[in-house]
Structures are given as C-alpha cells and as structure tokens.
Amino acid sequence: MNRLTLSEQFFRDQASAAASGGLSTVLNRFSLLARMLASEIMRAGFVGKLGYTGTTNVQDENVRALDVISNDTLLQVFENMPMVCGVASEEMEEVHILPGGESGKYIVSVDPLDGSGNVDVAGQMGTIFGIYRRRTMSGVPTLADFLQPGRDLVAAGYVLYGPCTMLIYSAGGPVNGFTLDRSIGTFFLTHPNIQIPEGEGSYSVNEANESKWDDKTKAVVRAFRTQQTKCGKRAARYAGALVGDFHRTLLKGGIYMYPGEVKKPEGKLRLLYENAPLAFLCEKAGGAATDGRQRILDIVPTKLHERTPLYLGSKGDVREAGAMLA
C-alpha cells in the first residue's frame, strides 16, 4: 500500500491552510522529538533510567529520570529555530525563551512525557503538544503570548509510546494518525481523517478517587459504571496515562473523565499543555471536551500551569455527563 509520509502530509496541510513553511518545520521537529524519545524509552530499562531523581517539579510531583531527559530533549530539538520563540513545559516553572528565536512567530506548549510512572511496568506513555501564533510580534515574548485559549491553537497533537509509536495531529483540518516504521525511522499515514465513534466505546476515570468527589460527579461515574446512561453501555478502561486513555477513546469512542475534587475543584490536569491540545483534537474528530460546565477551548488561562477538570470524548457522552453535572 502506498501511504503518505508524515512530511508529505505536513506540506499538504501547509498548502491547504495557506500557511508559511514555518508551521511544517515546527511539526517536523515534533516528529523528531517523537523518534528521539521513543528510542530513550525503549532503552530506559537497560541503562538505568527508570527511577526517581529525588526532586519535585513545579507541579509538586516526583520527577523521574525520564522526565528530565524528555524535557532536555525537547529544548534541544527546538534550539536555534528562528520560527519558534518560546516553550512552555510541564517540567519548567517559567516559560523558556529560545535564544535566537525572539522574532519567531510561534510558541509551543508541551507535556514532554505524560504517564512517566508507567515506565516501570512497560505501560503506555506519551507527549502532548500545542502550537500557537504569538500575540506580540517584536521583542522577547511575554507570558501573555502563552496565555491563549485553545480555540486559538494553530495545530495540536500527541505521540503515543507503546507497542508502536504513533503521532496524531491536526493543523486545523482532519485529525490524521501516523505510525513509526522503526526500521527506517519514518512515520507513515495509517489512520487518515479520524472520527470519534458515537454510541460505543469505554469510560475512563480513576474510580479510586470517588471519596473525594461531590455527589453529582459520583452520580455521573455511577451511571457509566452501572450502564444506565442514555448514550449506551460502556466498559471501564483506565491506563493511568492521559494519552493512552484518550487514544483509545478517540479510536473506539466513549468518554475520558478527570473530575475536580471537593477540596481541589480545579482538578489535576493542566489546561495549556494537556487539556486544550487534546480538546482541539477531539473536536476536530467530531467529539467534545468540557470542564463539566464550559467548553475547554473557550477557557482563557490566567496562569501558566492552570488546571481544570476534563471530560472529553464522544459528543453524546460528554453532553450527557454535562447534563448530569449541571
């Protein structure tokens, strides 16, 4: 079968959006990052990179060696790129201004390695990214350039590291999925124009947190667990990695939920580099994404590491969950 390569699709997207060559270059760098991290993850157990570093990040989470490696690799990949002026990463407290890119027109927001806790058990992990046009077009970019709602994304995507390495992205058009042929180091189009199914699939949520939820949230999850939803029966699936759970939901249908808690109503997941990019993809594939009250893509972040609850997946599932939460 004659499949498109990732680079060929980049240029098609660029032409259809009448974009400059800069966007395809930025996307190509994410494919490079994906290949480099896939290699690091495969080798981690052999070279002793599975454990913790003994430090915590800005999220107050324990940092693994692979988290540090992934963030360092991210910065190396985007060094000396005049079209990208800055990076916001889960692993850095402040935005990182790229030397030589002060006049670049793009900024990127990235979770370098989602689900790094799965490395010890050979579980799924991923990288999530969003690409924005900066708002100020001269001088050093400011925090305001990064605090944009998801509806302003130029492109977004994720990389899934598992039995195979896949890169799924949209540049405002269809959501296309590519699989890495490790023998030649090239991504090929294997999942064109992904559309999230309705009326089928699974529900994904960490039910161990039930005691921390309010009554409405408990009722939502109970309805899915006991197969009492109008949108259809659902099987429980939870991998403990946002990318892995969303990937299954995107391809098979259903809903992913990470609710807020009574004591932490903002939830755990970060808006800028987790929720917004995945919500962008979900909507482009015909699905929906909310925080339980409003559309994720309409939320304007007020700080770099802002958190929100997340309900995303098939449109019918998300709507029904929202109606029960109202």
ZALUMSE-205202 format. One record per residue (C-alpha): x, y, z; residue in one letter. Coordinates in nm, 4 decimals. Layout:
+----------+----------+----------+-----+
:        u :        v :        w : res :
+----------+----------+----------+-----+
:        X :        Y :        Z :   A :
...
+----------+----------+----------+-----+
This chain:
+----------+----------+----------+-----+
:        u :        v :        w : res :
+----------+----------+----------+-----+
:   0.0000 :   0.0000 :   0.0000 :   M :
:   0.1332 :   0.3425 :  -0.0940 :   N :
:   0.0983 :   0.5564 :   0.2193 :   R :
:   0.1826 :   0.9213 :   0.2688 :   L :
:   0.4757 :   1.0015 :   0.4921 :   T :
:   0.4373 :   1.2480 :   0.7759 :   L :
:   0.6445 :   1.5125 :   0.5950 :   S :
:   0.4277 :   1.4877 :   0.2830 :   E :
:   0.1151 :   1.5400 :   0.4927 :   Q :
:   0.2743 :   1.8414 :   0.6662 :   F :
:   0.3208 :   2.0139 :   0.3340 :   F :
:  -0.0345 :   1.9306 :   0.2242 :   R :
:  -0.1683 :   2.0881 :   0.5441 :   D :
:   0.0512 :   2.3891 :   0.4915 :   Q :
:  -0.0758 :   2.4404 :   0.1363 :   A :
:  -0.4435 :   2.3963 :   0.2288 :   S :
:  -0.4122 :   2.6458 :   0.5137 :   A :
:  -0.2096 :   2.8904 :   0.3023 :   A :
:   0.0494 :   2.8832 :   0.5806 :   A :
:   0.4152 :   2.9627 :   0.5503 :   S :
:   0.6823 :   2.6955 :   0.5606 :   G :
:   0.7392 :   2.7669 :   0.9285 :   G :
:   0.4488 :   2.5549 :   1.0528 :   L :
:   0.5614 :   2.2427 :   0.8672 :   S :
:   0.9113 :   2.2917 :   1.0108 :   T :
:   0.7734 :   2.3127 :   1.3654 :   V :
:   0.5645 :   1.9996 :   1.3121 :   L :
:   0.8660 :   1.8192 :   1.1706 :   N :
:   1.0566 :   1.8989 :   1.4891 :   R :
:   0.7842 :   1.7270 :   1.6907 :   F :
:   0.8260 :   1.4174 :   1.4737 :   S :
:   1.1992 :   1.4315 :   1.5503 :   L :
:   1.1247 :   1.4666 :   1.9219 :   L :
:   0.8934 :   1.1641 :   1.8971 :   A :
:   1.1612 :   0.9475 :   1.7397 :   R :
:   1.4241 :   1.0537 :   1.9924 :   M :
:   1.2005 :   0.9930 :   2.2948 :   L :
:   1.0773 :   0.6603 :   2.1581 :   A :
:   1.4388 :   0.5481 :   2.1475 :   S :
:   1.5096 :   0.6747 :   2.5017 :   E :
:   1.2024 :   0.4972 :   2.6417 :   I :
:   1.2930 :   0.1672 :   2.4780 :   M :
:   1.6452 :   0.1839 :   2.6247 :   R :
:   1.5494 :   0.3165 :   2.9696 :   A :
:   1.5421 :  -0.0163 :   3.1498 :   G :
:   1.8762 :  -0.1233 :   3.0077 :   F :
:   2.0659 :   0.1897 :   3.1055 :   V :
:   1.9143 :   0.2561 :   3.4475 :   G :
:   1.6825 :   0.5474 :   3.3682 :   K :
:   1.3675 :   0.4116 :   3.5335 :   L :
:   1.3915 :   0.5657 :   3.8806 :   G :
:   1.3231 :   0.8972 :   4.0507 :   Y :
:   1.5714 :   1.1828 :   4.0667 :   T :
:   1.4839 :   1.2755 :   4.4264 :   G :
:   1.3421 :   1.6149 :   4.3207 :   T :
:   0.9934 :   1.7518 :   4.2508 :   T :
:   0.8762 :   1.9696 :   3.9630 :   N :
:   0.6624 :   2.2841 :   3.9644 :   V :
:   0.3537 :   2.0595 :   3.9946 :   Q :
:   0.4967 :   1.9199 :   4.3240 :   D :
:   0.5240 :   1.5793 :   4.1557 :   E :
:   0.8192 :   1.3447 :   4.1987 :   N :
:   1.0486 :   1.3713 :   3.8973 :   V :
:   1.1755 :   1.0621 :   3.7179 :   R :
:   1.4983 :   1.0469 :   3.5213 :   A :
:   1.2950 :   1.0111 :   3.2020 :   L :
:   1.1025 :   1.3321 :   3.2814 :   D :
:   1.4306 :   1.5245 :   3.2907 :   V :
:   1.5605 :   1.3545 :   2.9763 :   I :
:   1.2366 :   1.4260 :   2.7908 :   S :
:   1.2350 :   1.7946 :   2.8831 :   N :
:   1.6031 :   1.8369 :   2.7974 :   D :
:   1.5453 :   1.6656 :   2.4630 :   T :
:   1.2507 :   1.8955 :   2.3942 :   L :
:   1.4677 :   2.2042 :   2.4468 :   L :
:   1.7480 :   2.0622 :   2.2326 :   Q :
:   1.5091 :   1.9882 :   1.9458 :   V :
:   1.3779 :   2.3452 :   1.9418 :   F :
:   1.7117 :   2.5217 :   1.9873 :   E :
:   1.8179 :   2.7541 :   1.7071 :   N :
:   1.4776 :   2.7558 :   1.5390 :   M :
:   1.4072 :   3.1141 :   1.4309 :   P :
:   1.0347 :   3.0447 :   1.3817 :   M :
:   0.9768 :   2.9367 :   1.7467 :   V :
:   1.0317 :   3.1966 :   2.0146 :   C :
:   0.9433 :   3.0093 :   2.3317 :   G :
:   0.8375 :   2.6887 :   2.5041 :   V :
:   0.6003 :   2.6239 :   2.7943 :   A :
:   0.6617 :   2.2848 :   2.9532 :   S :
:   0.5081 :   2.0924 :   3.2410 :   E :
:   0.8592 :   2.0444 :   3.3785 :   E :
:   0.9555 :   2.4151 :   3.3935 :   M :
:   0.8139 :   2.6750 :   3.6291 :   E :
:   0.8520 :   2.9611 :   3.3806 :   E :
:   0.8383 :   2.9888 :   3.0041 :   V :
:   1.1635 :   2.9145 :   2.8250 :   H :
:   1.2702 :   3.1777 :   2.5712 :   I :
:   1.4678 :   3.0210 :   2.2901 :   L :
:   1.7928 :   3.2053 :   2.2069 :   P :
:   1.7847 :   3.3323 :   1.8520 :   G :
:   1.4105 :   3.2890 :   1.8242 :   G :
:   1.2989 :   3.6186 :   1.9744 :   E :
:   1.1352 :   3.7211 :   1.6476 :   S :
:   0.9751 :   3.3809 :   1.5847 :   G :
:   0.6009 :   3.3818 :   1.5297 :   K :
:   0.5185 :   3.0503 :   1.7005 :   Y :
:   0.5165 :   2.9334 :   2.0618 :   I :
:   0.4718 :   2.5750 :   2.1772 :   V :
:   0.3196 :   2.4237 :   2.4908 :   S :
:   0.4283 :   2.0698 :   2.5755 :   V :
:   0.3886 :   1.7911 :   2.8273 :   D :
:   0.7143 :   1.6149 :   2.7345 :   P :
:   0.6316 :   1.2771 :   2.8905 :   L :
:   0.2789 :   1.2084 :   3.0070 :   D :
:   0.2393 :   0.8907 :   3.2130 :   G :
:   0.6072 :   0.8525 :   3.3005 :   S :
:   0.5010 :   0.6449 :   3.6033 :   G :
:   0.4121 :   0.3668 :   3.3589 :   N :
:   0.7761 :   0.3186 :   3.2576 :   V :
:   0.8379 :   0.0686 :   3.5390 :   D :
:   0.5661 :  -0.1623 :   3.4055 :   V :
:   0.6245 :  -0.1111 :   3.0316 :   A :
:   0.2946 :   0.0804 :   3.0087 :   G :
:   0.1796 :   0.3461 :   2.7675 :   Q :
:   0.3288 :   0.6962 :   2.7781 :   M :
:   0.3033 :   0.9980 :   2.5548 :   G :
:   0.3927 :   1.3519 :   2.4565 :   T :
:   0.1230 :   1.6208 :   2.4187 :   I :
:   0.1811 :   1.9460 :   2.2289 :   F :
:   0.0076 :   2.2606 :   2.1118 :   G :
:   0.1293 :   2.5263 :   1.8673 :   I :
:   0.0123 :   2.8892 :   1.8868 :   Y :
:   0.0951 :   3.2067 :   1.6990 :   R :
:   0.2439 :   3.4588 :   1.9373 :   R :
:   0.0435 :   3.7759 :   2.0001 :   R :
:   0.3288 :   4.0233 :   2.0218 :   T :
:   0.5400 :   4.0230 :   1.7091 :   M :
:   0.8528 :   4.2009 :   1.8259 :   S :
:   1.0997 :   4.1678 :   2.1088 :   G :
:   1.1106 :   3.8964 :   2.3717 :   V :
:   0.7771 :   3.7117 :   2.4058 :   P :
:   0.5810 :   3.7702 :   2.7236 :   T :
:   0.3662 :   3.5466 :   2.9395 :   L :
:   0.0601 :   3.6916 :   2.7646 :   A :
:   0.1762 :   3.5275 :   2.4421 :   D :
:   0.1325 :   3.1892 :   2.6088 :   F :
:  -0.1961 :   3.2513 :   2.7910 :   L :
:  -0.4213 :   3.1887 :   2.4939 :   Q :
:  -0.7436 :   2.9876 :   2.4806 :   P :
:  -0.7368 :   2.6553 :   2.2997 :   G :
:  -0.9585 :   2.7905 :   2.0218 :   R :
:  -0.6537 :   2.9909 :   1.9067 :   D :
:  -0.4383 :   2.6816 :   1.8516 :   L :
:  -0.2805 :   2.6596 :   1.5073 :   V :
:  -0.2071 :   2.2881 :   1.5480 :   A :
:  -0.2002 :   2.0273 :   1.8219 :   A :
:  -0.1154 :   1.6644 :   1.8632 :   G :
:   0.0229 :   1.3857 :   2.0739 :   Y :
:   0.2692 :   1.0995 :   2.0456 :   V :
:   0.1832 :   0.7593 :   2.1889 :   L :
:   0.4706 :   0.5362 :   2.3007 :   Y :
:   0.3548 :   0.1757 :   2.3356 :   G :
:   0.3709 :  -0.1410 :   2.1266 :   P :
:   0.4180 :   0.1020 :   1.8390 :   C :
:   0.4953 :   0.4739 :   1.8252 :   T :
:   0.2141 :   0.6836 :   1.6817 :   M :
:   0.1862 :   1.0577 :   1.6150 :   L :
:  -0.1648 :   1.2013 :   1.5850 :   I :
:  -0.2171 :   1.5670 :   1.4976 :   Y :
:  -0.4372 :   1.8255 :   1.3319 :   S :
:  -0.3369 :   2.1582 :   1.1808 :   A :
:  -0.6958 :   2.2801 :   1.1828 :   G :
:  -0.8211 :   2.0224 :   0.9344 :   G :
:  -0.8674 :   1.6460 :   0.9692 :   P :
:  -0.7102 :   1.4509 :   1.2532 :   V :
:  -0.4564 :   1.2134 :   1.0992 :   N :
:  -0.2622 :   0.9355 :   1.2668 :   G :
:   0.0860 :   0.8175 :   1.1687 :   F :
:   0.2766 :   0.5070 :   1.2781 :   T :
:   0.6548 :   0.4944 :   1.3037 :   L :
:   0.8321 :   0.2339 :   1.0911 :   D :
:   1.1269 :   0.1804 :   1.3245 :   R :
:   1.3295 :   0.0011 :   1.0587 :   S :
:   1.3688 :   0.3204 :   0.8533 :   I :
:   1.2740 :   0.5868 :   1.1091 :   G :
:   0.9797 :   0.7229 :   0.9076 :   T :
:   0.6189 :   0.7936 :   1.0091 :   F :
:   0.3547 :   0.6729 :   0.7626 :   F :
:  -0.0126 :   0.7688 :   0.7475 :   L :
:  -0.2092 :   0.4749 :   0.8898 :   T :
:  -0.5204 :   0.6437 :   1.0351 :   H :
:  -0.6480 :   0.9146 :   0.7970 :   P :
:  -0.9297 :   1.1509 :   0.8940 :   N :
:  -1.0017 :   1.0025 :   1.2357 :   I :
:  -1.3631 :   1.0430 :   1.3510 :   Q :
:  -1.4531 :   0.9534 :   1.7083 :   I :
:  -1.7392 :   0.6983 :   1.7132 :   P :
:  -2.0733 :   0.7695 :   1.8829 :   E :
:  -2.2745 :   0.5251 :   2.0899 :   G :
:  -1.9916 :   0.2853 :   2.1703 :   E :
:  -1.6574 :   0.2577 :   2.3481 :   G :
:  -1.5492 :   0.2795 :   2.7116 :   S :
:  -1.5373 :   0.5170 :   3.0040 :   Y :
:  -1.2022 :   0.6063 :   3.1608 :   S :
:  -1.1733 :   0.7531 :   3.5099 :   V :
:  -0.9739 :   0.6871 :   3.8252 :   N :
:  -1.2533 :   0.5472 :   4.0414 :   E :
:  -1.0219 :   0.5238 :   4.3422 :   A :
:  -1.0829 :   0.8984 :   4.3826 :   N :
:  -1.4588 :   0.8557 :   4.4358 :   E :
:  -1.4462 :   0.9513 :   4.8036 :   S :
:  -1.3039 :   1.2909 :   4.7003 :   K :
:  -1.5837 :   1.3798 :   4.4535 :   W :
:  -1.9065 :   1.5707 :   4.5088 :   D :
:  -2.2419 :   1.3943 :   4.4753 :   D :
:  -2.3048 :   1.4971 :   4.1133 :   K :
:  -1.9675 :   1.3652 :   3.9992 :   T :
:  -2.0285 :   1.0388 :   4.1837 :   K :
:  -2.3653 :   1.0094 :   4.0081 :   A :
:  -2.2082 :   1.0631 :   3.6645 :   V :
:  -1.9475 :   0.7913 :   3.7122 :   V :
:  -2.2032 :   0.5584 :   3.8706 :   R :
:  -2.4290 :   0.5959 :   3.5657 :   A :
:  -2.1469 :   0.4848 :   3.3357 :   F :
:  -2.0360 :   0.2053 :   3.5701 :   R :
:  -2.3856 :   0.0577 :   3.6022 :   T :
:  -2.4620 :   0.1057 :   3.2307 :   Q :
:  -2.7522 :   0.3413 :   3.2996 :   Q :
:  -2.6536 :   0.6138 :   3.0531 :   T :
:  -2.8684 :   0.7095 :   2.7561 :   K :
:  -2.5603 :   0.7082 :   2.5324 :   C :
:  -2.5179 :   0.3326 :   2.5677 :   G :
:  -2.3323 :   0.0680 :   2.7641 :   K :
:  -1.9690 :   0.1363 :   2.8479 :   R :
:  -1.6835 :  -0.0858 :   2.9675 :   A :
:  -1.4334 :   0.0537 :   3.2183 :   A :
:  -1.0817 :   0.1142 :   3.0858 :   R :
:  -0.8115 :   0.3160 :   3.2642 :   Y :
:  -0.4416 :   0.3055 :   3.1759 :   A :
:  -0.3131 :   0.5747 :   3.4118 :   G :
:  -0.1743 :   0.7793 :   3.1229 :   A :
:  -0.3852 :   1.0565 :   2.9713 :   L :
:  -0.2511 :   0.9988 :   2.6204 :   V :
:  -0.3171 :   0.6246 :   2.6339 :   G :
:  -0.6726 :   0.6649 :   2.7608 :   D :
:  -0.7540 :   0.9432 :   2.5156 :   F :
:  -0.6070 :   0.7485 :   2.2233 :   H :
:  -0.8393 :   0.4564 :   2.2941 :   R :
:  -1.1349 :   0.6949 :   2.3313 :   T :
:  -1.0508 :   0.8740 :   2.0067 :   L :
:  -1.0403 :   0.5499 :   1.8070 :   L :
:  -1.3088 :   0.3461 :   1.9862 :   K :
:  -1.5460 :   0.6076 :   2.1296 :   G :
:  -1.6646 :   0.6787 :   2.4827 :   G :
:  -1.5521 :   0.9311 :   2.7407 :   I :
:  -1.2443 :   1.0180 :   2.9461 :   Y :
:  -1.3057 :   1.1936 :   3.2780 :   M :
:  -1.0734 :   1.3574 :   3.5271 :   Y :
:  -1.3122 :   1.5431 :   3.7596 :   P :
:  -1.2307 :   1.8056 :   4.0136 :   G :
:  -1.2455 :   1.7133 :   4.3809 :   E :
:  -1.4321 :   1.8740 :   4.6688 :   V :
:  -1.1057 :   2.0050 :   4.8132 :   K :
:  -0.9437 :   2.0567 :   4.4706 :   K :
:  -1.2208 :   2.1692 :   4.2354 :   P :
:  -0.9654 :   2.2664 :   3.9706 :   E :
:  -0.8678 :   1.9017 :   3.9225 :   G :
:  -0.5227 :   1.7728 :   3.8333 :   K :
:  -0.4718 :   1.8139 :   3.4584 :   L :
:  -0.3164 :   2.1278 :   3.3120 :   R :
:  -0.5112 :   2.3404 :   3.0660 :   L :
:  -0.2373 :   2.4807 :   2.8455 :   L :
:  -0.0391 :   2.1716 :   2.7516 :   Y :
:  -0.2738 :   1.8804 :   2.8272 :   E :
:  -0.6432 :   1.9671 :   2.8158 :   N :
:  -0.6506 :   2.2288 :   2.5402 :   A :
:  -0.4425 :   2.0371 :   2.2813 :   P :
:  -0.6432 :   1.7167 :   2.3336 :   L :
:  -0.9716 :   1.9093 :   2.3289 :   A :
:  -0.8660 :   2.0647 :   1.9969 :   F :
:  -0.8039 :   1.7187 :   1.8502 :   L :
:  -1.1239 :   1.5777 :   1.9982 :   C :
:  -1.3398 :   1.8497 :   1.8455 :   E :
:  -1.1672 :   1.8220 :   1.5064 :   K :
:  -1.2545 :   1.4500 :   1.5170 :   A :
:  -1.6219 :   1.5252 :   1.5872 :   G :
:  -1.6134 :   1.4904 :   1.9653 :   G :
:  -1.6491 :   1.7340 :   2.2537 :   A :
:  -1.4492 :   1.8498 :   2.5561 :   A :
:  -1.5628 :   2.0448 :   2.8626 :   T :
:  -1.4627 :   2.1073 :   3.2215 :   D :
:  -1.8129 :   1.9979 :   3.3231 :   G :
:  -1.9550 :   2.3457 :   3.2712 :   R :
:  -1.7972 :   2.5073 :   2.9689 :   Q :
:  -1.6092 :   2.4199 :   2.6518 :   R :
:  -1.2389 :   2.3606 :   2.7223 :   I :
:  -1.1317 :   2.5564 :   2.4127 :   L :
:  -1.3118 :   2.8695 :   2.5382 :   D :
:  -1.1275 :   2.8855 :   2.8714 :   I :
:  -0.8692 :   3.1651 :   2.8785 :   V :
:  -0.5797 :   3.0631 :   3.1061 :   P :
:  -0.4716 :   3.3141 :   3.3683 :   T :
:  -0.1512 :   3.1345 :   3.4677 :   K :
:   0.0957 :   2.9025 :   3.3000 :   L :
:   0.0157 :   2.5844 :   3.4930 :   H :
:  -0.3579 :   2.6366 :   3.5360 :   E :
:  -0.5618 :   2.3236 :   3.5987 :   R :
:  -0.9173 :   2.2323 :   3.5002 :   T :
:  -1.1401 :   1.9256 :   3.5271 :   P :
:  -1.1691 :   1.7379 :   3.1984 :   L :
:  -1.4493 :   1.5480 :   3.0264 :   Y :
:  -1.3728 :   1.4620 :   2.6647 :   L :
:  -1.4700 :   1.2064 :   2.4064 :   G :
:  -1.7775 :   1.1219 :   2.2010 :   S :
:  -2.0121 :   1.4186 :   2.1796 :   K :
:  -2.3152 :   1.2308 :   2.3172 :   G :
:  -2.1241 :   1.1005 :   2.6182 :   D :
:  -1.9786 :   1.4409 :   2.7063 :   V :
:  -2.3174 :   1.6106 :   2.6694 :   R :
:  -2.4862 :   1.3549 :   2.8940 :   E :
:  -2.2157 :   1.3889 :   3.1595 :   A :
:  -2.2507 :   1.7681 :   3.1433 :   G :
:  -2.6288 :   1.7489 :   3.1839 :   A :
:  -2.5898 :   1.5383 :   3.4987 :   M :
:  -2.3310 :   1.7798 :   3.6376 :   L :
:  -2.5448 :   2.0905 :   3.5759 :   A :
+----------+----------+----------+-----+
